[in-house]
Amino acid sequence: MKEFFKRIHTDNFRWYDFSLISLVLAYFFLEIGNIFGVIITLSIEGAAANIVPTISLQDPFVYMLIIYFAPIGVWILTLVFMGIFKPDRPIFDKIGAKEPSNNIKMLLVGLVIGFVMNMSCALAAMINKDIAIYFNAIYPIKDIVLFIAVFVQSSAEELVCRGFLYNRLRRGYRHPAVAIIGNSVLFGLIHIFNPGVTMLAIISIILVGIFCSLIVYYYNSLWCVMMFHAAWNYTQNVLLGLPNSGLVFDFSIFKLDAASARDSFVYSVDFGVEATGFCIIVELIAIAVVWYLGYNKKKRSLELS
């Protein structure tokens, strides 16, 4: 048994790197951090409403802003823990600009990939006549503010899954698959209580997690997957007015004609484009492309070294 553990663990493995401990900690950051964030955002909303009485949770924009901004608590809790717990402090370098691959170029790459992948799924649903959308309104300032809020929410999940948990598992286990699959499974499971969730939806979200993990593994850019995640969520929820992992809001640039929506291979009425076979195919293609490009990139690097 001792030899077995030596084979799967790195020389740097410590008891606190045990996968279950890391998974529980990551789940704690996400759940408790969200609760903490809701308290913060509701407190800010209450204080702002005292100054500007028109600010209200009944306003679709305000409500959506609070929901998406609440994961700021996840950011705070995770960063504080890593700052206090010395063995996790090196993860800070993977999060910030000290990592060369965390740059504007990779942010833009993530933005484009997220938009293109999600829009491909949405367009397939439109072409298949499973949904119809119509223009609602553009509010430039509100739309930009919401993008920032969506980025806070999306990046918080990436911080915990592809930042904290991924790097902990990489530190403790020899095979990268442990980190890649481990954090992706948690990423899927944290959506298990979302409205309209199905087994297909969870599989789809796990595959997105694997896709993001491969980008981090091959390209060392957490910023890229943070922006990818934000672009994906913003495109389907704010731009197109479609469900975001089952969550529906009244504020969006385009709106879904609910009467037109139907379940099919490319659309789920209750969950959106993510819980579909077509989306899974798109994700598998994306995974294959990243693996192919990343594998050859690493191979070339080894040949040159």
C-alpha angles and dihedrals in degrees: 000000000000090000090050092055090047090055096051099036127068123235087255093058116130130178092260089058090066106129097236092052091050092047092051091048091050091049089048092053092051098046102036091037090056092050090049090048093051089054090050096047095044090050090052091046091050093049091046092049089057089058098036109028092195090069105099141151086238087071106093091217094052092046093050091046092054094048093051096040095048094085087073081094089062089054092049096046095045095047093046091051093049090048092053098040104068099203089060096050094092087066087072088072090058091052102046139056092277086085104081093215091058096087144121092270093057091045089056091046090054091047093053095044093049093048095045096046095047094041089051090057093046093047090051089055091049094047089049087051093237091127139019124200132192134197114267112171145304121230103177098197095043092045091052092046089051091051089056090049092048089050090053091053096043096043091049090061090045091048091056100036105033096023111038104018098036093051093045091053092045089053094052105035130057099214115068090215089075091061095038096049097031097059092039093056090052089048089056095044095053087066094052094104096047116122114273094007119167135180088258089055093052092048089050093051092047088053090052087052091052090048091052092044091054090053089052091045097049102029104026092223117136088167090062094056092042090057092041090055092047093048091049093051095041093049096053099035109031102022101038102022093231126141114279105215088328096315115123127191133186096226116082143123093240124025132216117240094228093198090060096053120107136168116256145135089289104035140041115200093208101039107021131229094328096072095061140100091235092057090050090053090051090050093048090051090049091049091050092050094049091045092049095046094040095046092052091045091055091044091054091047091053092048091052094047 
